[in-house]
């Protein structure tokens, strides 16, 4: 069976967020296509949007009862599935968790629709992300070609187009939240230190390393442009070898979302990086960088920022993980605030018998309830 993984921090409206679209990377064994496959696998996809039952209107778009039913089926599958893919709940515990969490299924679909509409308004495009995600999966599963990867996905999921659309959805919603919400989240060094001091036992890790990246994209570029991008990557590598600060070189040359954080990808336990990247960094010491790595979507340079031989991580190595944890706590209420604003600025109509748990309070109410038709 093919093993899937996605970039670190895949944002999901209605699910627990990590640092959102702020940041890549290939956690090969750990993710097991975490954010995508768990939501898609084993589900039948509707191929047409017939008006067999509209449960909500979101501006100019509709949400069908069949979509809501599938969302609830996926939720039940996630709750009942065996770990690590699911939570392994059974019996009364499963029913209680499903009853509680399914109340938000329509809310989550409305959230997603609003964010995708905002992404379209912002003229965002996710095609490069689809290519990069597929290429990471191909490499991690040692599949010779993209065509063979797609055949494997079809075998397991039945529909490659729906799979790619899920990638687009997650990327675009994350991009919108990144621009509209995440940059307003502030975490102080004092908060980071306090969390580390109170939770050191939770940072006991096996051998691994912390890495930074520089990415120069080549996707959808002609031969001349690719040559130009290669020169850009070579300039970046030359600057690093000359002794320039890596974080500054990142900000000057990198085209990845991590550029704003100096290319920091965080800590990876041995075996978590995609194999080509693990091989490229295997012989490096702390502070050393790889040569230019050529991937399907661009040129990549990695720096081994630090290494860990096992045991409790020092604060410097745990800092990125702590930032992700605290970011998640701080971001959730801001995300809900932003989605409430999108509701207030738009038109939401929910059919009788259904509830949008994300609707503004009555004093701010904008959602309308339509009578049965």
Secondary structure, 3 states (H helix, E strand, C coil): CCCCCCECCCCCCCCCCCCHHHCCCECHHHHCCHHHHHHHCCCCCCCCCCCCCEEEEECCEEEEHHHHHHHHHHHHHHHHCCCCCCCCCCHHHHHHHHHHHHHHHHHHHHHHHHHHHHHHHCCCCCHHHHHHHHHHHHHHCCCCCHHHHHHHHHHHHCCHHHHHHHHHHHHHHHHHHHHHCHHHCCCCHHHHHHHHHHCHHHHEECCEEEEEEEEEECCCCCHHHHHHHHHHHHHHHHHHHHCCCHHHHHHHHCCCHHHHHCCEEEEEECCCCCHHHHHHHCCCCCCCECCCEEECCEEEEEEEEEEECCEECCHHHHHHHHHHHHHHHHHHHHHHHHHHHHHHHCCEEEECCCCCCCCCCHHHCCCEEECCC
